[in-house]
Amino acid sequence: MRVFVAREIDPAEPRVAASPDTVKRLVGVGAEVVVERGAGEGSRIPDDAFAAAGATLGEAPDAAAADVVLKVRRPSVDEARGYKPGAAVIGILDPFGNDGEIAALAEAGITAFAMELMPRITRAQVMDVLSSQANLAGYQAVVDAAAVFDRAFPMMMTAAGTVPAARVFVMGAGVAGLQAIATARRLGAVVTATDVRPAAKEQVESLGAKFVAVEDDEFRQAETAGGYAKEMSADYRAKQAELVAAHIAKQDVVITTALIPGRPAPRLVTRAMIDAMKPGSVLVDLAVERGGNVEGVEPDAVASVGPAKVVGHVNVPGRIAATASLLYARNLFAFLETLIDKETKALRIDPEDELVKATMLTRDGRVVHSRFAPAPAVAAEEGVA
């Protein structure tokens, strides 16, 4: 089995889909690994490091002979046409709203796997690219905020007087939010956070932050048995918005993390809320790719909005690429290992495997995932006339 590690063609993507460690592991399970020259440059992994781990250095056309192509981003149409029909392509393929691009992968005969669709089950924890990359995004959000904020984060007792600690408010206590809380706390900030899930309160407080929410009976019952948030009433949403608006006005830094795959990002911070903040305040929006949580955010820019600066970096994990690539590479290896026959060392894809079912987008010239396949194709698969 030949595995090709591609160099990303998007100049804004510095990450790479393999590391010297995962190359060594792939060679150990019987794979021949070819790494495109320069693939690791943006992540500070030189070609020599891949070669020392057992890889052969190659060029983009070498992908045509590969059984598996490892990518960070979805391959372009031209890239896909250069792959061998039947080859497995594994990466973050962003299928939502990109029907034409996914159809092009199918037309190229590729078996495409979208890692961001990996189910959140115990077996797949080590393959969860959303968690590994969001964790780093939460960390980097605080670093970016500190870089823009023109004051110190921790309280300082000096001979010239006391410097008060910065006040940081994190909106959303998922993976990115919890890491942002932990990082801001390490820098000495006074941290508060909010989330729509009651269970998040304990997680937030365990990190030393204060939880901010209207904690009435409706809130306490706002989580389903499966751990998902229930839709709140208009009355509750109004009360929560009023509380949050008053709280934001007192903050130095606000970090928003509400990003929902396949849907526009919810608006969490309005211009009116920003106008009530102190001069020099900073907001970091981690959902800018989906329209942003903050009114006035601009992609890949630090925008001046009223008295504040709004940071809208795209691809935040890519801003810490040297670490992000190492974690992402481990995610991909863990998944690919499940697709390799231990006896023959060849690729063996079981369509009935729950991981394959959840992530496989295209196969045999068709879009096969139930969420993205054309309606007639889905109907035919389900036996509906």
PELIN-V676352 format. One record per residue. N is the residue number from 1. RES is the residue in one letter. PHI is phi in radians with two decimals (* if undefined). PSI is psi as a letter, one per 40 degrees, with the letter a starting at -180 (none if undefined). D_LAST is the distance of its C-alpha to the last C-alpha in whole Angstrom. Layout:
BEGIN
N & RES & PHI & PSI & D_LAST
N & RES & PHI & PSI & D_LAST
END
This chain:
BEGIN
1 & M & * & h & 40
2 & R & -1.86 & h & 41
3 & V & -1.98 & h & 41
4 & F & -1.95 & h & 42
5 & V & -1.80 & h & 43
6 & A & -1.48 & i & 42
7 & R & -1.46 & h & 45
8 & E & -1.19 & h & 43
9 & I & -1.46 & e & 43
10 & D & -1.33 & h & 43
11 & P & -1.11 & e & 47
12 & A & -1.56 & e & 46
13 & E & -1.99 & h & 45
14 & P & -1.54 & e & 47
15 & R & -1.31 & i & 46
16 & V & -2.34 & i & 45
17 & A & -1.58 & e & 42
18 & A & -2.63 & i & 45
19 & S & -2.34 & i & 48
20 & P & -0.96 & d & 51
21 & D & -1.12 & d & 50
22 & T & -1.28 & d & 47
23 & V & -1.09 & d & 48
24 & K & -1.04 & d & 50
25 & R & -1.19 & d & 47
26 & L & -1.12 & d & 45
27 & V & -1.08 & d & 48
28 & G & -1.15 & d & 48
29 & V & -1.68 & e & 45
30 & G & 1.71 & e & 45
31 & A & -1.55 & i & 44
32 & E & -1.69 & h & 46
33 & V & -1.95 & h & 46
34 & V & -2.05 & h & 46
35 & V & -1.92 & h & 47
36 & E & -1.12 & h & 47
37 & R & -0.99 & h & 51
38 & G & 1.43 & e & 51
39 & A & -1.06 & d & 48
40 & G & -1.74 & e & 50
41 & E & -0.99 & d & 53
42 & G & -1.20 & e & 51
43 & S & -1.93 & e & 51
44 & R & 1.06 & f & 55
45 & I & -2.00 & h & 54
46 & P & -1.26 & i & 56
47 & D & -0.96 & d & 54
48 & D & -1.05 & d & 57
49 & A & -1.19 & d & 56
50 & F & -1.16 & d & 52
51 & A & -1.11 & d & 54
52 & A & -1.14 & d & 57
53 & A & -1.45 & e & 54
54 & G & 2.01 & e & 53
55 & A & -1.52 & i & 50
56 & T & -1.69 & h & 51
57 & L & -1.49 & h & 51
58 & G & -2.46 & a & 49
59 & E & -2.12 & i & 48
60 & A & -0.95 & d & 44
61 & P & -1.09 & e & 44
62 & D & -1.15 & e & 44
63 & A & -1.10 & d & 41
64 & A & -1.12 & d & 39
65 & A & -1.78 & e & 40
66 & A & -1.53 & i & 39
67 & D & -1.48 & d & 36
68 & V & -2.37 & h & 36
69 & V & -2.06 & h & 37
70 & L & -1.74 & h & 38
71 & K & -2.33 & i & 38
72 & V & -1.61 & d & 39
73 & R & -1.75 & i & 37
74 & R & -1.02 & h & 34
75 & P & -1.15 & i & 35
76 & S & -1.22 & i & 35
77 & V & -1.04 & d & 33
78 & D & -1.12 & d & 37
79 & E & -1.07 & d & 37
80 & A & -1.06 & d & 33
81 & R & -1.17 & e & 34
82 & G & -1.55 & e & 37
83 & Y & -1.59 & i & 35
84 & K & -1.24 & h & 35
85 & P & -0.96 & h & 31
86 & G & 1.63 & e & 30
87 & A & -1.14 & i & 32
88 & A & -1.59 & h & 32
89 & V & -2.00 & h & 33
90 & I & -2.13 & h & 33
91 & G & -3.07 & a & 35
92 & I & -1.60 & h & 34
93 & L & -1.70 & e & 31
94 & D & 0.80 & g & 31
95 & P & -1.34 & e & 27
96 & F & -1.18 & h & 27
97 & G & 1.33 & e & 27
98 & N & -2.14 & f & 28
99 & D & -1.00 & d & 24
100 & G & -1.10 & d & 26
101 & E & -1.18 & d & 28
102 & I & -1.21 & d & 26
103 & A & -1.08 & d & 24
104 & A & -1.15 & d & 27
105 & L & -1.12 & d & 27
106 & A & -1.11 & d & 24
107 & E & -1.08 & d & 25
108 & A & -1.37 & e & 29
109 & G & 1.38 & e & 27
110 & I & -1.51 & i & 28
111 & T & -1.67 & h & 27
112 & A & -1.80 & h & 28
113 & F & -2.09 & h & 29
114 & A & -1.68 & h & 30
115 & M & -1.15 & d & 32
116 & E & -1.27 & e & 32
117 & L & -1.65 & e & 29
118 & M & -0.99 & h & 31
119 & P & -1.17 & i & 30
120 & R & -1.58 & g & 33
121 & I & -2.14 & i & 34
122 & T & -0.97 & d & 37
123 & R & -1.07 & d & 36
124 & A & -1.77 & e & 36
125 & Q & -0.99 & d & 39
126 & V & -1.28 & e & 40
127 & M & -1.80 & e & 37
128 & D & -1.36 & g & 37
129 & V & -1.20 & d & 38
130 & L & -1.07 & d & 37
131 & S & -1.22 & d & 40
132 & S & -1.10 & d & 42
133 & Q & -1.40 & d & 42
134 & A & -1.16 & d & 42
135 & N & -0.98 & d & 45
136 & L & -1.23 & d & 47
137 & A & -1.10 & d & 46
138 & G & -1.10 & d & 48
139 & Y & -1.10 & d & 51
140 & Q & -1.15 & d & 51
141 & A & -1.03 & d & 51
142 & V & -1.22 & d & 54
143 & V & -1.08 & d & 56
144 & D & -1.13 & d & 55
145 & A & -1.09 & d & 56
146 & A & -1.12 & d & 59
147 & A & -1.22 & d & 60
148 & V & -1.56 & d & 59
149 & F & -1.17 & h & 61
150 & D & -1.68 & f & 65
151 & R & -2.40 & i & 66
152 & A & -1.30 & i & 66
153 & F & -1.42 & d & 63
154 & P & -1.43 & i & 66
155 & M & -1.24 & h & 69
156 & M & -2.24 & h & 72
157 & M & -1.73 & h & 75
158 & T & -2.18 & i & 78
159 & A & -1.12 & d & 81
160 & A & -1.55 & e & 80
161 & G & 2.32 & i & 78
162 & T & -1.72 & h & 75
163 & V & -1.70 & h & 72
164 & P & -1.23 & i & 69
165 & A & -1.24 & i & 66
166 & A & -1.21 & i & 63
167 & R & -1.81 & h & 60
168 & V & -2.06 & h & 56
169 & F & -2.07 & h & 53
170 & V & -1.86 & h & 50
171 & M & -1.81 & h & 47
172 & G & 1.92 & h & 44
173 & A & -1.99 & f & 45
174 & G & -1.46 & a & 42
175 & V & -1.07 & d & 43
176 & A & -1.14 & d & 45
177 & G & -1.12 & d & 46
178 & L & -1.14 & d & 48
179 & Q & -1.20 & d & 49
180 & A & -1.09 & d & 51
181 & I & -1.05 & d & 52
182 & A & -1.09 & d & 54
183 & T & -1.21 & d & 55
184 & A & -1.10 & d & 57
185 & R & -1.12 & d & 58
186 & R & -1.08 & d & 60
187 & L & -1.42 & e & 61
188 & G & 1.64 & e & 63
189 & A & -1.36 & i & 61
190 & V & -1.53 & h & 61
191 & V & -1.98 & h & 57
192 & T & -2.22 & i & 54
193 & A & -2.68 & i & 51
194 & T & -2.41 & i & 48
195 & D & -2.82 & i & 44
196 & V & -1.47 & e & 42
197 & R & -1.74 & h & 41
198 & P & -0.99 & d & 44
199 & A & -1.11 & d & 44
200 & A & -1.20 & d & 45
201 & K & -1.01 & d & 49
202 & E & -1.11 & d & 50
203 & Q & -1.14 & d & 49
204 & V & -1.08 & d & 51
205 & E & -1.21 & d & 54
206 & S & -1.15 & d & 54
207 & L & -1.64 & e & 54
208 & G & 1.55 & e & 57
209 & A & -1.80 & i & 56
210 & K & -1.70 & h & 56
211 & F & -1.56 & h & 52
212 & V & -2.07 & h & 52
213 & A & -2.94 & i & 50
214 & V & -1.39 & h & 50
215 & E & -1.67 & g & 50
216 & D & -1.67 & a & 49
217 & D & -1.08 & d & 47
218 & E & -1.12 & d & 44
219 & F & -1.10 & d & 44
220 & R & -1.16 & e & 45
221 & Q & -1.92 & f & 42
222 & A & -1.59 & e & 40
223 & E & -2.25 & h & 38
224 & T & -1.35 & i & 35
225 & A & -1.07 & d & 35
226 & G & -1.48 & e & 34
227 & G & 1.60 & e & 36
228 & Y & -1.65 & i & 34
229 & A & -1.37 & h & 36
230 & K & -1.47 & i & 35
231 & E & -1.24 & h & 35
232 & M & -1.59 & i & 39
233 & S & -1.21 & i & 40
234 & A & -1.08 & d & 41
235 & D & -1.12 & d & 45
236 & Y & -1.15 & d & 45
237 & R & -1.03 & d & 44
238 & A & -1.15 & d & 46
239 & K & -1.13 & d & 49
240 & Q & -1.16 & d & 48
241 & A & -1.09 & d & 48
242 & E & -1.15 & d & 51
243 & L & -1.11 & d & 52
244 & V & -1.12 & d & 51
245 & A & -1.05 & d & 53
246 & A & -1.13 & d & 56
247 & H & -1.25 & d & 56
248 & I & -1.05 & d & 55
249 & A & -1.04 & d & 58
250 & K & -1.70 & e & 60
251 & Q & -1.62 & i & 58
252 & D & -1.60 & d & 59
253 & V & -2.35 & h & 56
254 & V & -2.16 & h & 53
255 & I & -2.09 & h & 50
256 & T & -1.91 & h & 46
257 & T & -2.29 & e & 43
258 & A & -1.41 & g & 40
259 & L & -2.19 & h & 37
260 & I & -2.00 & h & 34
261 & P & -0.96 & h & 31
262 & G & 1.44 & e & 29
263 & R & -2.33 & i & 31
264 & P & -1.05 & i & 34
265 & A & -1.18 & h & 37
266 & P & -1.21 & i & 38
267 & R & -1.40 & h & 42
268 & L & -1.78 & d & 44
269 & V & -2.20 & h & 47
270 & T & -1.62 & i & 48
271 & R & -1.08 & d & 51
272 & A & -1.08 & d & 53
273 & M & -1.13 & d & 53
274 & I & -1.13 & d & 54
275 & D & -1.08 & d & 57
276 & A & -1.50 & e & 58
277 & M & -1.39 & i & 59
278 & K & -1.33 & i & 62
279 & P & -0.99 & h & 63
280 & G & 1.52 & e & 62
281 & S & -1.16 & i & 59
282 & V & -2.27 & h & 56
283 & L & -2.13 & h & 52
284 & V & -2.05 & h & 50
285 & D & -1.86 & h & 46
286 & L & -1.55 & e & 44
287 & A & -2.01 & f & 41
288 & V & -1.09 & d & 42
289 & E & -1.09 & d & 39
290 & R & -1.91 & f & 37
291 & G & 1.80 & e & 39
292 & G & 1.58 & i & 42
293 & N & -1.54 & e & 43
294 & V & -1.96 & h & 46
295 & E & -1.15 & h & 47
296 & G & 1.70 & e & 49
297 & V & -1.16 & i & 48
298 & E & -2.16 & h & 48
299 & P & -1.02 & h & 46
300 & D & 0.96 & f & 48
301 & A & -2.61 & i & 51
302 & V & -1.91 & h & 54
303 & A & -1.64 & i & 54
304 & S & -1.53 & h & 56
305 & V & -2.20 & h & 55
306 & G & 1.00 & b & 58
307 & P & -1.45 & e & 60
308 & A & -2.06 & i & 58
309 & K & -1.95 & h & 56
310 & V & -1.95 & h & 52
311 & V & -1.63 & h & 51
312 & G & -2.23 & f & 48
313 & H & -1.11 & h & 48
314 & V & -1.56 & i & 44
315 & N & 0.95 & f & 44
316 & V & -1.08 & d & 46
317 & P & -1.01 & d & 46
318 & G & -1.17 & e & 47
319 & R & -1.33 & e & 50
320 & I & -2.25 & f & 51
321 & A & -1.06 & d & 49
322 & A & -1.07 & d & 52
323 & T & -1.50 & d & 50
324 & A & -1.02 & d & 47
325 & S & -1.14 & d & 46
326 & L & -1.09 & d & 48
327 & L & -1.24 & d & 45
328 & Y & -1.09 & d & 42
329 & A & -1.06 & d & 43
330 & R & -1.18 & d & 43
331 & N & -1.00 & d & 40
332 & L & -1.16 & d & 39
333 & F & -1.09 & d & 41
334 & A & -1.04 & d & 40
335 & F & -1.29 & d & 36
336 & L & -1.04 & d & 36
337 & E & -1.03 & d & 39
338 & T & -1.27 & e & 36
339 & L & -1.70 & e & 34
340 & I & -1.81 & h & 37
341 & D & -1.22 & h & 37
342 & K & -1.18 & d & 41
343 & E & -1.54 & d & 42
344 & T & -1.51 & e & 41
345 & K & 1.11 & e & 41
346 & A & -1.76 & i & 38
347 & L & -1.23 & h & 35
348 & R & -2.42 & h & 32
349 & I & -1.75 & h & 29
350 & D & -1.71 & h & 27
351 & P & -1.07 & e & 24
352 & E & -1.57 & e & 24
353 & D & -1.15 & h & 27
354 & E & -1.12 & d & 27
355 & L & -1.26 & d & 29
356 & V & -1.16 & d & 27
357 & K & -0.99 & d & 23
358 & A & -1.30 & d & 25
359 & T & -1.95 & e & 27
360 & M & -1.31 & h & 25
361 & L & -1.62 & d & 23
362 & T & -2.33 & i & 23
363 & R & -2.89 & i & 23
364 & D & 0.92 & f & 23
365 & G & 1.41 & e & 22
366 & R & -2.25 & i & 19
367 & V & -1.45 & h & 19
368 & V & -1.89 & e & 18
369 & H & -1.25 & h & 19
370 & S & -1.09 & d & 17
371 & R & -1.43 & e & 19
372 & F & -2.19 & e & 20
373 & A & -1.21 & i & 17
374 & P & -0.99 & i & 15
375 & A & -0.92 & d & 12
376 & P & -1.07 & d & 9
377 & A & -1.15 & d & 11
378 & V & -1.12 & d & 11
379 & A & -1.06 & d & 7
380 & A & -1.14 & d & 7
381 & E & -1.15 & d & 10
382 & E & -1.55 & e & 9
383 & G & 1.33 & f & 6
384 & V & -1.62 & h & 4
385 & A & -1.29 & none & 0
END
